[in-house]
Amino acid sequence: MSTVIELLAPAKDPAVAAAAIRCGADAVYLGAPKFGARQAAGNSLDDIRRVIELAHPYQTRVYAALNTLLFDRELPDAERMIRELYAAGIDGLIIQDMGLLELDLPPLPLIASTQVDNATPEKVRFLESVGFSRVILARELSLEQIREIRRATSIELECFIHGALCVCASGKCSLSYALGGRSGNRGDCAQPCRRSYSLQDSDGKTLAENRFLLSIRDLNLSDHLEELIDAGVTSFKIEGRLKDTAYVANIVGFYRQKLDAILPARGLRKSSSGRVQLNFSPDPTKTFNRGFTDYGPVGGSHAFGAIDSPKSIGEYLGKVIGVEKGAFALDAAVELHNGDGLCFFDENRNLAGTVVNGVEGRSIRPRQIAGIRPNMAIYRNYDHAFTQQLEADPARRTIPVTLRLSDTAEGLALTIRDEEGNEATVEHKIKKSPAQKPDSARERLAEQLQKLGNTIFESVGCSIDCDPVP
């Protein structure tokens, strides 16, 4: 069993990747310039190089997604692009089309996209035998099915733990193409599962009208990480290559804290380096969500449909206890700010919204009061202050190092060692003379050596092993 666990974050662009890395991602995945399963989330080679430069000092890996089905005429272009990605320094390539295996590819670790429908031991064993290093498991699998795959293979297993869910089976959905000619397997899903439908029985009786009957809540497996580790999962994936900086920072920070509390006690460690100091308190309800479900690997103890709206409802604030003169009050004390977005379901169960214009004690004055009534549940789907913090300065990530100054025959040597045991020594020829006040000199030397400036390093200890102290 691997002792290394990876937290894998999505990155729409370099700015989002930077936030994910600072908040503790062990790896990020992003779209290649072409042929990714999110057409709107492609990145230029220059942008990918920038992400790699940000990531690799922390030993954070960067995976590129080239995970659509390709036409034969596109294969030469895909091969050229893969070689360019390899030269740029990516750490793995996420693919769906098995035709790519027939090309003269560089020695990159290959990751089988969830679009390959990695759902059985037989399928995963085949992928391992033809050279894949990792599979991204189908989201529909139970824990026992994951265990069966683990027992039958030794390949790395990656599992979605958070984010949007598809109502159709991974890699097998043709709904978007059938309805409008836009194929999810070509990176152009029109998301028909987020549209409204009406449902009738065989007698023509309407059972539901204009409801989002195929829309599913967002996945949240934060309470089941240890079960997934026990089942053999080593990479925990957050969905969201179209999500913004605030969302990615919040969710990565949330799972970083969860995993950091779990791994040491189990003799496990994260796959990257560095210490993360968050400048906010992570809360998944404060950024985009349709409500949460643990449906999938753990069987789903909660309802999973989001049939009243496919939009974000955010965090539950409380119920309205009074409406008067353009303002309302809630049954719970909550901190609100001007500019916060509020939403609620009206009497027809349609999602409506407004913006906070002012707050006086328990009295909340929205831009529009229409539709708000007593006993109604109110949600905040945009926390202005929280989002501003995440977009400005969500976290600081440093690599802890120890420093040691020692004597050499011709001068001094400074040795720096990081938490992974990597070590570097620089020697400097200098004529030494004993300090008149050794204790003060030792203190000043340590103080100055630990001033590491605007770098990613943080001193956690400094020893002056010189006799006499210069």
C-alpha positions in Angstrom: 0.0 0.0 0.0 1.3 3.5 -0.9 2.2 5.7 2.0 1.7 8.9 -0.1 -1.6 10.6 -0.6 -2.3 13.3 -3.2 -4.8 16.1 -3.1 -5.5 17.0 -6.7 -7.0 20.4 -7.6 -8.5 21.8 -10.8 -7.0 24.9 -12.5 -8.8 26.9 -15.1 -5.8 29.1 -15.7 -2.5 30.1 -14.0 -4.2 32.4 -11.5 -6.4 29.6 -10.2 -3.5 27.2 -10.2 -1.5 29.6 -8.1 -4.3 29.8 -5.5 -4.6 26.0 -5.4 -0.9 25.6 -4.9 -0.7 28.2 -2.1 -3.7 26.5 -0.4 -2.0 23.1 -0.3 -2.7 21.2 -3.5 -0.3 18.3 -4.0 -1.1 18.4 -7.7 -3.1 20.4 -10.2 -4.7 19.4 -13.5 -5.5 21.8 -16.3 -6.6 21.7 -19.9 -4.1 21.3 -22.7 -4.2 23.9 -25.5 -6.7 21.7 -27.4 -8.6 18.4 -27.1 -9.6 18.8 -23.4 -13.0 17.7 -22.1 -13.7 21.4 -21.2 -13.3 23.4 -24.4 -13.6 26.7 -22.4 -10.7 25.7 -20.1 -7.8 25.2 -22.5 -4.4 26.8 -21.6 -1.6 27.9 -23.8 1.8 26.3 -23.6 3.2 29.5 -22.1 0.5 29.4 -19.4 1.2 25.7 -18.6 4.9 26.5 -18.3 4.1 29.3 -15.8 2.0 26.8 -13.7 4.9 24.3 -13.7 7.3 27.0 -12.5 4.9 27.8 -9.7 4.3 24.1 -8.8 7.6 22.3 -9.0 9.5 24.1 -6.2 6.9 22.5 -3.8 7.1 19.1 -5.6 3.5 19.8 -6.7 2.7 17.9 -9.9 1.1 19.3 -13.0 -1.2 17.1 -15.2 -2.5 18.1 -18.6 -5.9 16.9 -19.8 -6.1 15.9 -23.4 -9.2 13.7 -22.7 -11.5 13.9 -25.7 -12.1 11.4 -28.5 -10.2 12.4 -31.6 -10.7 12.2 -35.3 -7.9 10.5 -37.2 -7.0 13.8 -38.9 -6.3 15.3 -35.4 -3.8 12.7 -34.3 -0.7 14.4 -35.8 -1.6 17.6 -34.1 -2.2 15.8 -30.8 1.1 14.0 -31.0 3.0 17.3 -31.6 1.1 18.9 -28.7 2.0 16.0 -26.3 5.7 16.4 -27.2 5.5 20.1 -26.5 3.8 19.4 -23.1 6.5 16.9 -22.3 9.2 19.4 -23.1 7.4 22.0 -20.9 7.8 19.6 -18.0 4.3 18.2 -17.2 4.1 15.3 -14.8 1.4 13.3 -16.4 -1.1 13.2 -19.3 -4.9 12.6 -18.8 -6.3 10.9 -22.0 -9.4 9.1 -23.1 -8.7 8.1 -26.7 -6.9 4.8 -26.9 -5.7 5.7 -30.4 -3.1 7.9 -28.8 -1.3 4.7 -27.7 -0.5 4.0 -31.3 1.5 7.2 -31.6 5.2 7.7 -30.9 4.6 9.3 -27.5 7.4 10.6 -25.1 7.8 8.8 -21.8 5.0 10.5 -19.9 2.9 8.8 -17.2 -0.5 8.2 -18.7 -3.6 8.7 -16.7 -6.9 7.1 -17.9 -9.6 9.8 -17.8 -12.9 9.0 -16.0 -14.3 9.3 -19.5 -12.7 5.9 -20.2 -15.4 4.5 -17.8 -12.9 2.8 -15.4 -15.5 0.8 -13.6 -14.4 -2.9 -13.5 -11.3 -4.8 -12.4 -11.0 -6.2 -16.0 -11.0 -2.7 -17.6 -8.5 -1.3 -15.1 -6.2 -4.4 -15.4 -6.2 -4.0 -19.1 -5.2 -0.3 -18.8 -2.4 -1.2 -16.4 -1.2 -3.9 -18.8 -0.9 -1.4 -21.8 1.1 1.1 -19.8 -1.2 3.4 -17.9 0.2 4.6 -14.5 -3.2 5.7 -13.1 -6.9 5.5 -13.6 -9.5 8.0 -12.6 -12.3 5.9 -11.2 -15.9 6.1 -12.5 -17.9 8.2 -10.1 -20.7 5.6 -9.8 -18.5 3.0 -8.1 -19.2 1.8 -4.5 -16.5 1.3 -2.0 -16.6 -2.5 -2.5 -16.2 -2.0 -6.2 -13.2 0.2 -5.6 -11.8 -2.5 -3.3 -12.3 -5.2 -5.9 -10.3 -3.0 -8.4 -7.6 -2.5 -5.8 -7.3 -6.2 -5.1 -7.0 -7.0 -8.8 -4.5 -4.3 -9.8 -1.5 -2.3 -8.5 -2.1 0.8 -10.6 -2.7 4.2 -8.9 -6.3 4.9 -8.2 -7.7 8.4 -8.4 -11.2 9.2 -7.1 -13.4 12.3 -7.3 -14.3 13.5 -3.8 -15.9 16.9 -4.4 -17.7 18.9 -7.1 -20.3 18.6 -9.8 -21.8 15.2 -10.6 -23.1 13.9 -13.9 -26.4 12.1 -14.0 -25.2 9.7 -16.7 -22.5 7.0 -16.4 -18.9 8.3 -16.7 -17.8 8.4 -20.4 -21.0 6.9 -21.7 -23.2 10.0 -21.9 -24.6 10.9 -25.4 -27.4 13.1 -24.1 -25.9 16.4 -25.1 -25.0 15.1 -28.6 -28.4 13.5 -29.1 -30.3 16.6 -28.2 -28.2 19.3 -29.8 -25.2 17.8 -31.6 -22.7 18.9 -28.9 -20.7 16.0 -27.5 -19.3 15.8 -24.0 -16.7 13.4 -25.4 -15.5 16.2 -27.6 -15.4 18.7 -24.8 -18.6 20.5 -25.8 -21.3 19.2 -23.4 -24.3 21.6 -23.4 -25.3 20.3 -19.9 -28.9 19.2 -20.8 -29.0 17.6 -17.3 -29.2 21.1 -15.9 -32.3 22.0 -17.9 -35.9 21.9 -16.8 -38.2 19.1 -17.9 -41.7 17.9 -17.3 -42.6 14.3 -16.5 -45.7 12.4 -17.4 -46.8 8.9 -16.7 -48.1 6.4 -19.3 -51.6 7.9 -19.0 -50.5 11.4 -19.8 -50.8 12.6 -16.2 -48.2 15.3 -15.3 -46.1 14.2 -12.4 -43.7 17.1 -12.4 -43.7 20.3 -14.4 -40.7 22.5 -15.3 -38.4 20.9 -12.8 -34.7 20.2 -13.2 -35.3 16.5 -13.0 -31.8 15.4 -14.1 -29.9 17.8 -11.9 -27.8 16.3 -9.1 -26.4 17.9 -6.0 -22.6 18.4 -5.7 -20.4 15.6 -4.3 -18.9 16.0 -0.9 -17.0 13.0 0.5 -15.1 14.9 3.2 -16.5 12.6 5.9 -15.4 9.5 4.0 -11.7 10.1 3.2 -10.4 7.4 5.5 -12.8 4.8 4.0 -11.5 5.7 0.6 -7.9 5.4 1.7 -8.6 2.0 3.1 -10.2 1.0 -0.2 -7.0 1.8 -2.0 -7.4 5.4 -3.3 -4.2 7.4 -3.3 -5.3 10.5 -5.2 -8.3 12.6 -4.1 -9.6 14.8 -6.9 -11.6 18.0 -6.8 -13.8 18.6 -9.8 -14.0 22.1 -11.3 -11.8 23.1 -14.3 -14.3 26.0 -14.9 -14.4 27.2 -11.3 -13.0 30.5 -10.1 -10.2 31.3 -7.8 -12.4 31.7 -4.7 -14.0 28.3 -5.1 -10.7 26.4 -5.7 -8.9 28.1 -2.8 -11.8 27.4 -0.4 -12.2 23.7 -1.4 -8.5 23.0 -1.5 -8.0 24.6 1.8 -10.9 22.6 3.3 -9.5 19.2 2.1 -5.9 20.2 3.0 -7.0 20.6 6.6 -9.0 17.4 6.5 -6.1 15.3 5.1 -3.5 16.9 7.4 -5.6 15.8 10.4 -5.8 12.2 9.0 -2.5 11.3 7.4 0.1 11.4 10.3 -1.9 9.1 12.6 -2.1 6.5 9.8 1.6 6.7 8.9 0.9 8.5 5.6 2.2 11.7 4.1 1.2 14.2 1.5 2.9 13.9 -1.9 4.2 17.5 -2.1 6.3 19.7 0.2 5.6 22.8 2.2 3.7 24.2 5.1 0.4 26.0 4.4 -1.0 28.9 6.5 -4.5 29.7 5.4 -5.7 33.3 5.8 -9.4 32.2 6.0 -11.5 29.5 7.6 -12.5 27.1 4.8 -16.3 26.4 4.4 -17.6 24.6 1.3 -21.0 26.1 1.7 -19.6 29.6 1.1 -18.7 29.0 -2.5 -20.6 27.5 -5.4 -22.7 24.5 -4.4 -26.1 23.0 -5.3 -26.3 21.4 -1.9 -24.2 18.3 -1.1 -24.6 14.6 -1.4 -22.3 11.7 -0.6 -24.0 9.5 -3.2 -21.6 7.2 -5.0 -18.7 5.4 -3.3 -20.4 5.3 0.1 -23.9 4.5 -1.1 -25.5 7.8 -0.5 -27.2 8.4 2.8 -28.5 11.8 1.7 -30.9 12.8 -1.1 -29.0 13.6 -4.3 -31.4 15.4 -6.5 -31.2 19.2 -7.0 -34.5 19.3 -9.0 -35.6 22.8 -7.9 -32.6 24.6 -9.3 -29.2 23.7 -11.0 -27.7 27.0 -9.6 -25.7 27.6 -6.5 -27.7 28.0 -3.3 -24.7 28.6 -1.0 -25.0 28.5 2.7 -28.2 28.2 4.8 -28.7 31.3 7.0 -32.0 30.8 8.7 -35.8 31.3 8.4 -37.6 34.6 8.1 -39.4 35.5 11.3 -40.7 38.9 10.2 -41.0 41.2 7.2 -41.6 44.9 7.7 -41.0 48.2 5.8 -38.6 46.8 3.1 -36.6 44.7 5.6 -36.7 41.2 7.1 -35.3 39.4 10.1 -34.0 35.8 10.5 -34.4 33.4 13.4 -30.6 33.1 13.7 -27.9 35.7 14.2 -25.7 35.9 11.1 -23.0 38.3 10.0 -24.0 39.9 6.7 -22.4 42.6 4.7 -23.5 45.0 2.0 -23.1 43.3 -1.4 -23.8 39.8 -0.1 -26.0 37.7 -2.4 -29.1 36.1 -1.0 -31.4 33.5 -2.6 -34.6 31.7 -1.7 -37.2 29.5 -3.2 -40.4 31.3 -3.9 -43.9 29.9 -3.5 -43.6 28.0 -6.8 -40.2 26.5 -5.7 -38.3 28.6 -8.2 -35.0 30.1 -7.1 -35.0 33.9 -6.7 -32.4 36.2 -5.4 -31.5 39.7 -4.2 -28.5 41.6 -2.7 -28.0 43.0 0.8 -28.2 46.8 0.8 -27.9 47.3 4.5 -27.9 45.6 7.9 -29.0 47.1 11.3 -28.8 44.6 14.1 -31.1 41.7 13.1 -32.8 43.8 10.4 -31.7 43.0 6.9 -32.6 45.4 4.1 -32.3 43.8 0.6 -32.3 45.5 -2.7 -35.6 43.8 -3.5 -38.0 42.6 -0.8 -40.6 41.1 -3.2 -41.1 37.4 -2.7 -39.6 37.2 0.8 -42.2 36.1 3.4 -42.3 34.6 6.9 -41.0 31.0 7.5 -39.0 31.1 4.2 -35.5 29.7 4.2 -32.8 32.2 3.2 -29.5 31.2 1.8 -26.4 33.3 1.0 -24.9 32.3 -2.3 -22.3 35.1 -2.4 -20.3 36.1 0.7 -18.7 39.4 -0.4 -16.1 39.6 2.4 -15.2 35.9 2.2 -14.7 36.0 -1.6 -12.6 39.2 -1.4 -10.3 37.5 1.0 -9.9 34.4 -1.1 -9.2 36.4 -4.3 -6.7 38.8 -2.6 -4.5 36.6 -0.4 -5.9 33.2 0.5 -2.8 31.6 2.0 1.0 31.4 2.3 2.9 28.3 1.5 6.5 27.9 2.5 9.1 25.1 2.6 10.5 24.7 6.2 14.3 24.6 6.3 17.0 24.3 9.0 20.2 26.2 8.7 23.7 25.3 10.1 26.8 27.4 10.0 30.0 25.5 10.6 33.8 25.9 10.3 35.9 24.8 7.4 39.6 24.8 7.0 39.5 28.0 5.0 36.4 29.7 6.2 32.7 28.9 6.8 30.1 26.6 5.4 26.3 27.1 5.4 24.1 24.0 5.1 20.4 24.2 4.4 18.1 21.2 4.8 14.4 20.9 4.0 11.7 18.7 5.4 12.2 16.1 2.7 15.9 15.7 3.6 17.2 17.6 0.6 20.4 19.4 1.5 22.7 22.0 0.0 26.0 23.4 1.3 27.8 26.5 0.3 31.4 27.2 1.4 33.0 30.6 1.6 36.7 31.3 2.1 37.1 34.0 4.7 39.7 35.0 7.3 38.1 34.5 10.7 38.7 36.2 14.0 37.0 35.3 17.3 34.1 37.5 18.3 34.7 39.7 21.4 31.2 38.9 22.6 30.5 35.3 21.5 27.0 35.0 22.8 25.8 38.2 21.2 27.6 37.3 17.9 26.0 33.9 17.9 22.6 35.5 18.3 23.1 38.1 15.6 24.4 35.5 13.1 21.4 33.3 13.7 19.0 36.3 13.3 20.6 37.4 10.1 20.9 33.9 8.5 17.2 33.3 9.1 16.1 36.4 7.1 15.3 34.5 3.9 13.7 37.5 2.2 11.0 37.1 -0.5 11.5 33.4 -1.0 9.4 30.3 -0.5 11.6 29.2 2.4 10.9 29.5 6.1 13.5 28.9 8.7 12.5 26.6 11.5 15.9 26.3 13.2 19.4 27.6 13.0 22.6 26.4 14.6 25.9 28.1 14.8 28.5 25.3 15.1 31.6 27.4 15.0 34.4 27.4 17.6 35.3 30.1 18.2 32.3 32.1 17.1 33.5 34.6 14.4 
